[in-house]
Amino acid sequence: METKAKIRHTGVRILITVLCMLLFKVLFEVSQRFADYYFHRIYVSISIFFRAVLGKVPFSVGDVIYIALIITGIIFLLKLCYNLIKTKWNKVVELFLRGILSILGLYLAFLIFWGYNYRRNSLEKDMGLQVTEYNTAQLYKLADTLLQQVNRYKIALGDSTKATNPGPDSARLFERTITAYEQAALKWPSVTYKNPCIKPSLYGRWLNYMNVGGYLNPLTGEAQVNVTTPGFLHPFTICHEVAHQVGYAPEETANFVGYLVADNSQDLRFRYAANFEMFMYSIRQLGRQDTTLAGQLWRQAVPGVKADLKQLREFSEQYRSRVDVYTAFVYDRYLKANQQEKGIRSYSAVVGWLIAYFRIR
């Protein structure tokens, strides 16, 4: 095919891809029935299929795809630069359009396989909760309640005076997460989890420089966990990522679902991890409103809880770099582009869900 014909052909494909995205946008805007059908049928079918297939692969296919995309992008840029230097303008236009088509194709796949879940706002209905504004007194009560549970679980685990040692290996934790979701689904059917697919990230310690504990690959539906972080964090991190797989995209809702599942588990390590994470969110929020109250409350933590926080801070300090700042900036923009107005601060919005939950508990 001649270069000009390829340009026309690529242009037509770009137009079709854009029209598909516009069609989906209109359908989501005007038809709640279509939105519900996507959330509960289309996405569920796609995610279950991917997990059924890729769950049998022992490594993260999504991580390999990321590497392949980076290599492909570098090769593409080299070709584009070469043709610019050679002033082969028709070839430059063709490559440029192919690049746009590839980006649009990936973005459409992202939306269909995962991204449209950011429009899902059914958690209040699923859980029977009413989330409202809260005041300092309610925030203090929540933080105090969570701290009491953190202290109790820390004592029950037998290490109330020292930092938590690494827990069970990741494979065992993955199995226990699946069990936790099976137990939680008996209370909350909307968290039913079929065809589990949870894997350690191939990037390991590199993720620590970006302050990443886990993530969902939107193109493959795999849940990846950074197993090089302090072990006591892993149970909640895994439950959070599985909440994404179930279809809860906003970070605050994934945090809340992850908390419900982990706190409902029979494994004390899961309960401790869930309540520790939520206590940290709530006391940080309290500290922004009243540093004195936050300090008074923190002094009530048993020594082992303080030792875990010290361990976490020392770990974070090891990997502190400018990369973390840039990653946080990019991720903040990504979340805001996907209807999470608070950006990276969306994680802490789980506090409102917790107050509503403890109100009716």
C-alpha positions as CSV (number, residue, x, y, z in Angstrom):
1,M,0.0,0.0,0.0
2,E,1.4,3.4,-0.9
3,T,2.2,5.9,1.8
4,K,-0.7,8.3,0.9
5,A,-3.1,5.4,0.9
6,K,-1.8,4.3,4.3
7,I,-2.3,7.8,5.6
8,R,-5.9,7.8,4.5
9,H,-6.5,4.4,5.9
10,T,-5.0,5.4,9.3
11,G,-7.0,8.6,9.3
12,V,-10.3,6.6,8.8
13,R,-9.4,4.3,11.7
14,I,-8.6,7.3,14.0
15,L,-12.0,8.7,13.1
16,I,-13.8,5.4,13.9
17,T,-12.0,5.1,17.2
18,V,-12.9,8.7,18.2
19,L,-16.6,8.0,17.2
20,C,-16.6,4.9,19.4
21,M,-15.4,6.9,22.4
22,L,-18.0,9.6,21.8
23,L,-20.7,7.0,21.5
24,F,-19.8,5.4,24.8
25,K,-19.6,8.8,26.4
26,V,-23.1,9.7,25.2
27,L,-24.5,6.3,26.3
28,F,-23.1,6.7,29.8
29,E,-24.4,10.3,30.0
30,V,-28.0,9.6,28.8
31,S,-28.7,6.0,29.8
32,Q,-28.4,4.8,33.4
33,R,-29.6,1.4,32.2
34,F,-26.6,1.1,29.9
35,A,-24.3,2.3,32.7
36,D,-25.6,-0.4,35.0
37,Y,-25.4,-3.0,32.2
38,Y,-21.7,-2.1,31.7
39,F,-20.9,-2.2,35.5
40,H,-22.7,-5.4,36.3
41,R,-22.5,-7.3,33.0
42,I,-19.9,-6.1,30.5
43,Y,-17.1,-5.3,32.9
44,V,-17.8,-8.3,35.1
45,S,-17.7,-10.6,32.0
46,I,-14.5,-9.0,30.7
47,S,-12.7,-9.1,34.0
48,I,-13.7,-12.7,34.9
49,F,-12.5,-13.8,31.4
50,F,-9.1,-12.1,31.8
51,R,-8.6,-13.4,35.3
52,A,-9.6,-16.9,34.3
53,V,-7.0,-16.9,31.5
54,L,-4.2,-14.9,33.0
55,G,-4.6,-16.4,36.5
56,K,-3.0,-19.5,35.1
57,V,0.2,-17.6,34.1
58,P,2.7,-17.5,37.0
59,F,4.0,-14.0,36.4
60,S,2.4,-10.6,35.7
61,V,1.5,-10.4,32.0
62,G,0.5,-6.8,32.6
63,D,4.0,-5.9,33.8
64,V,5.5,-7.5,30.7
65,I,3.1,-5.5,28.5
66,Y,4.2,-2.2,30.2
67,I,7.8,-3.1,29.3
68,A,6.9,-3.9,25.8
69,L,5.0,-0.6,25.4
70,I,8.0,1.3,26.6
71,I,10.3,-0.4,24.2
72,T,7.8,0.0,21.3
73,G,7.5,3.7,22.1
74,I,11.3,4.2,22.0
75,I,11.6,2.4,18.7
76,F,8.7,4.5,17.3
77,L,10.4,7.8,18.4
78,L,13.7,6.7,16.8
79,K,11.9,5.9,13.5
80,L,10.1,9.2,13.6
81,C,13.4,11.1,14.3
82,Y,15.1,9.2,11.5
83,N,12.4,10.2,8.9
84,L,12.5,13.8,10.1
85,I,16.2,13.9,9.6
86,K,15.8,12.4,6.1
87,T,12.9,14.8,5.4
88,K,10.6,12.0,4.3
89,W,7.5,14.0,5.1
90,N,4.9,11.6,3.9
91,K,6.5,8.9,6.1
92,V,6.6,11.3,9.0
93,V,2.9,12.0,8.7
94,E,2.1,8.3,8.4
95,L,4.1,7.5,11.5
96,F,2.6,10.4,13.4
97,L,-1.0,9.2,12.6
98,R,-0.1,5.7,13.5
99,G,1.2,6.9,16.8
100,I,-2.1,8.8,17.5
101,L,-4.1,5.7,16.4
102,S,-2.1,3.5,18.8
103,I,-2.6,5.9,21.7
104,L,-6.3,6.2,21.0
105,G,-6.6,2.5,20.7
106,L,-4.9,1.9,24.0
107,Y,-7.1,4.6,25.6
108,L,-10.3,3.0,24.3
109,A,-9.2,-0.4,25.5
110,F,-8.4,1.2,28.9
111,L,-11.9,2.6,29.1
112,I,-13.7,-0.5,28.1
113,F,-11.6,-2.9,30.2
114,W,-11.5,-0.7,33.3
115,G,-11.7,3.1,33.0
116,Y,-15.5,3.4,32.8
117,N,-15.7,2.0,36.4
118,Y,-14.6,5.5,37.6
119,R,-18.2,6.5,36.7
120,R,-19.6,3.9,39.1
121,N,-21.2,5.5,42.2
122,S,-23.2,2.7,43.6
123,L,-21.3,1.8,46.8
124,E,-23.7,3.7,49.0
125,K,-26.6,1.6,47.6
126,D,-24.5,-1.6,47.6
127,M,-23.6,-1.1,51.3
128,G,-26.7,0.7,52.5
129,L,-24.8,3.7,53.7
130,Q,-25.4,7.5,53.6
131,V,-22.2,9.4,53.5
132,T,-22.4,13.0,54.8
133,E,-20.1,15.8,56.0
134,Y,-18.5,15.2,59.4
135,N,-17.1,17.4,62.1
136,T,-14.0,17.2,64.3
137,A,-15.9,15.4,67.1
138,Q,-17.0,12.7,64.8
139,L,-13.5,12.4,63.3
140,Y,-12.0,12.1,66.8
141,K,-14.5,9.4,67.7
142,L,-13.7,7.5,64.6
143,A,-9.9,7.7,65.2
144,D,-10.4,6.7,68.8
145,T,-12.5,3.7,67.8
146,L,-10.0,2.6,65.2
147,L,-7.1,3.0,67.7
148,Q,-8.8,0.8,70.2
149,Q,-9.1,-1.9,67.6
150,V,-5.5,-1.5,66.4
151,N,-4.3,-1.8,70.0
152,R,-6.5,-4.8,70.7
153,Y,-5.3,-6.7,67.5
154,K,-1.7,-5.8,68.2
155,I,-1.9,-7.3,71.7
156,A,-3.8,-10.4,70.4
157,L,-1.0,-11.0,67.8
158,G,1.5,-11.1,70.7
159,D,3.8,-8.3,69.6
160,S,2.4,-5.3,71.5
161,T,5.8,-4.0,72.5
162,K,7.7,-4.4,69.2
163,A,7.4,-3.9,65.5
164,T,5.6,-6.5,63.4
165,N,7.9,-9.1,61.9
166,P,7.2,-10.1,58.2
167,G,4.0,-12.1,58.0
168,P,3.2,-15.2,55.9
169,D,4.7,-15.3,52.4
170,S,2.8,-13.6,49.6
171,A,1.3,-16.8,48.2
172,R,-0.3,-17.6,51.5
173,L,-1.6,-14.1,51.9
174,F,-3.1,-14.2,48.4
175,E,-5.0,-17.4,49.4
176,R,-6.2,-15.8,52.7
177,T,-7.4,-12.8,50.8
178,I,-9.5,-15.0,48.5
179,T,-10.9,-16.6,51.6
180,A,-11.6,-13.2,53.2
181,Y,-13.6,-12.2,50.1
182,E,-15.6,-15.4,50.1
183,Q,-16.5,-14.7,53.7
184,A,-17.3,-11.0,53.0
185,A,-19.5,-11.9,50.0
186,L,-21.9,-13.7,52.4
187,K,-22.6,-10.3,54.0
188,W,-22.1,-8.1,51.0
189,P,-22.8,-9.9,47.7
190,S,-21.5,-6.9,45.6
191,V,-17.9,-7.9,46.6
192,T,-18.2,-11.4,45.1
193,Y,-14.8,-12.3,43.7
194,K,-14.5,-15.0,41.0
195,N,-11.5,-16.4,39.2
196,P,-8.8,-14.9,41.5
197,C,-5.7,-13.3,39.8
198,I,-3.3,-11.7,42.3
199,K,0.4,-11.6,41.6
200,P,3.6,-10.0,43.0
201,S,4.8,-7.1,40.8
202,L,7.8,-7.8,38.6
203,Y,9.2,-4.3,39.4
204,G,9.7,-5.1,43.1
205,R,11.8,-2.5,44.9
206,W,11.7,0.0,42.0
207,L,8.1,0.7,43.1
208,N,9.3,1.9,46.5
209,Y,10.9,4.9,44.9
210,M,7.4,5.8,43.6
211,N,5.7,5.0,46.9
212,V,3.5,2.3,45.2
213,G,2.3,-0.6,47.3
214,G,0.1,-2.2,44.7
215,Y,-1.9,-1.5,41.5
216,L,-4.4,-3.0,39.1
217,N,-3.3,-3.4,35.5
218,P,-6.3,-2.0,33.5
219,L,-5.4,-3.8,30.3
220,T,-5.2,-7.3,31.8
221,G,-7.2,-7.1,35.0
222,E,-4.4,-8.5,37.1
223,A,-3.9,-7.2,40.7
224,Q,-0.2,-6.6,41.4
225,V,1.3,-6.3,44.9
226,N,4.6,-4.8,45.8
227,V,5.8,-7.5,48.3
228,T,9.0,-5.6,49.2
229,T,7.1,-3.2,51.5
230,P,6.8,-3.8,55.3
231,G,4.9,-7.1,55.7
232,F,2.2,-5.8,58.0
233,L,0.8,-3.6,55.2
234,H,0.3,-6.5,52.7
235,P,-3.1,-7.9,53.8
236,F,-4.8,-4.6,53.4
237,T,-3.0,-3.7,50.2
238,I,-4.1,-7.0,48.6
239,C,-7.7,-6.5,49.7
240,H,-7.6,-3.0,48.2
241,E,-6.4,-4.1,44.8
242,V,-8.9,-6.9,44.7
243,A,-11.6,-4.3,45.4
244,H,-10.5,-2.7,42.2
245,Q,-10.8,-6.0,40.4
246,V,-14.4,-6.4,41.7
247,G,-15.2,-3.1,40.0
248,Y,-14.7,-0.3,42.6
249,A,-12.4,2.1,40.8
250,P,-12.4,5.3,43.0
251,E,-9.7,5.0,45.5
252,E,-11.8,5.9,48.5
253,T,-14.3,3.2,47.7
254,A,-11.6,0.6,47.1
255,N,-10.1,1.6,50.5
256,F,-13.5,1.2,52.1
257,V,-14.3,-2.2,50.5
258,G,-10.7,-3.4,51.3
259,Y,-11.3,-2.4,54.9
260,L,-14.6,-4.2,55.2
261,V,-13.2,-7.4,53.7
262,A,-10.0,-7.4,55.8
263,D,-11.8,-6.4,59.0
264,N,-14.3,-9.2,58.4
265,S,-11.5,-11.8,58.0
266,Q,-10.8,-14.4,60.7
267,D,-7.1,-13.7,60.3
268,L,-5.9,-11.2,62.9
269,R,-3.2,-10.0,60.6
270,F,-5.8,-8.8,58.1
271,R,-7.8,-7.1,60.8
272,Y,-4.8,-5.4,62.2
273,A,-3.6,-4.2,58.8
274,A,-7.0,-2.8,57.9
275,N,-7.5,-0.9,61.1
276,F,-3.9,0.4,61.2
277,E,-4.4,1.8,57.6
278,M,-7.7,3.4,58.5
279,F,-6.4,4.8,61.8
280,M,-3.6,6.4,59.9
281,Y,-6.0,8.1,57.5
282,S,-8.3,9.3,60.3
283,I,-5.6,10.6,62.6
284,R,-3.9,12.5,59.7
285,Q,-7.3,14.1,58.9
286,L,-7.7,14.9,62.6
287,G,-4.3,16.4,62.8
288,R,-5.2,18.8,60.0
289,Q,-8.2,20.0,62.1
290,D,-6.8,19.8,65.7
291,T,-3.2,18.8,66.2
292,T,-3.6,18.7,70.0
293,L,-6.4,16.1,69.9
294,A,-4.4,14.1,67.4
295,G,-1.4,14.1,69.6
296,Q,-3.4,13.1,72.7
297,L,-4.9,10.2,70.8
298,W,-1.6,9.0,69.3
299,R,0.0,8.8,72.8
300,Q,-2.6,6.1,73.6
301,A,-1.2,3.7,71.0
302,V,0.6,0.7,72.5
303,P,4.4,0.6,71.9
304,G,4.1,-2.0,69.1
305,V,1.8,0.2,67.0
306,K,4.3,3.1,67.4
307,A,7.1,0.7,66.4
308,D,5.3,-0.3,63.3
309,L,4.9,3.4,62.3
310,K,8.6,3.9,63.0
311,Q,9.4,0.9,60.8
312,L,7.2,2.3,58.0
313,R,8.8,5.8,58.2
314,E,12.3,4.4,58.1
315,F,11.4,2.2,55.1
316,S,9.9,5.2,53.3
317,E,13.0,7.3,54.1
318,Q,15.2,4.7,52.4
319,Y,13.5,5.3,49.1
320,R,12.7,9.0,49.3
321,S,13.5,10.7,46.0
322,R,12.3,13.2,43.4
323,V,10.8,10.2,41.6
324,D,8.1,10.0,44.3
325,V,7.2,13.6,43.8
326,Y,6.9,13.3,40.0
327,T,4.9,10.1,40.3
328,A,2.5,11.6,42.8
329,F,2.0,14.6,40.5
330,V,1.3,12.4,37.5
331,Y,-1.0,10.1,39.5
332,D,-2.9,13.0,40.9
333,R,-3.6,14.3,37.4
334,Y,-4.6,10.8,36.3
335,L,-7.2,10.5,39.1
336,K,-8.6,14.0,38.4
337,A,-8.9,13.1,34.7
338,N,-11.0,10.1,35.8
339,Q,-13.6,12.1,37.7
340,Q,-11.8,12.0,41.1
341,E,-11.8,15.7,41.9
342,K,-9.6,15.3,45.0
343,G,-6.9,13.5,43.0
344,I,-4.4,11.7,45.2
345,R,-6.2,12.9,48.3
346,S,-9.2,10.7,47.3
347,Y,-7.6,7.9,49.3
348,S,-8.3,9.8,52.6
349,A,-11.9,10.4,51.6
350,V,-12.5,6.9,53.0
351,V,-12.9,8.6,56.4
352,G,-16.4,9.8,55.4
353,W,-17.3,6.2,54.5
354,L,-16.0,4.9,57.8
355,I,-17.9,7.4,59.9
356,A,-21.1,6.5,58.1
357,Y,-20.3,2.8,58.6
358,F,-19.6,3.0,62.3
359,R,-22.7,5.1,62.7
360,I,-25.0,2.1,61.8
361,R,-22.7,-0.7,62.8
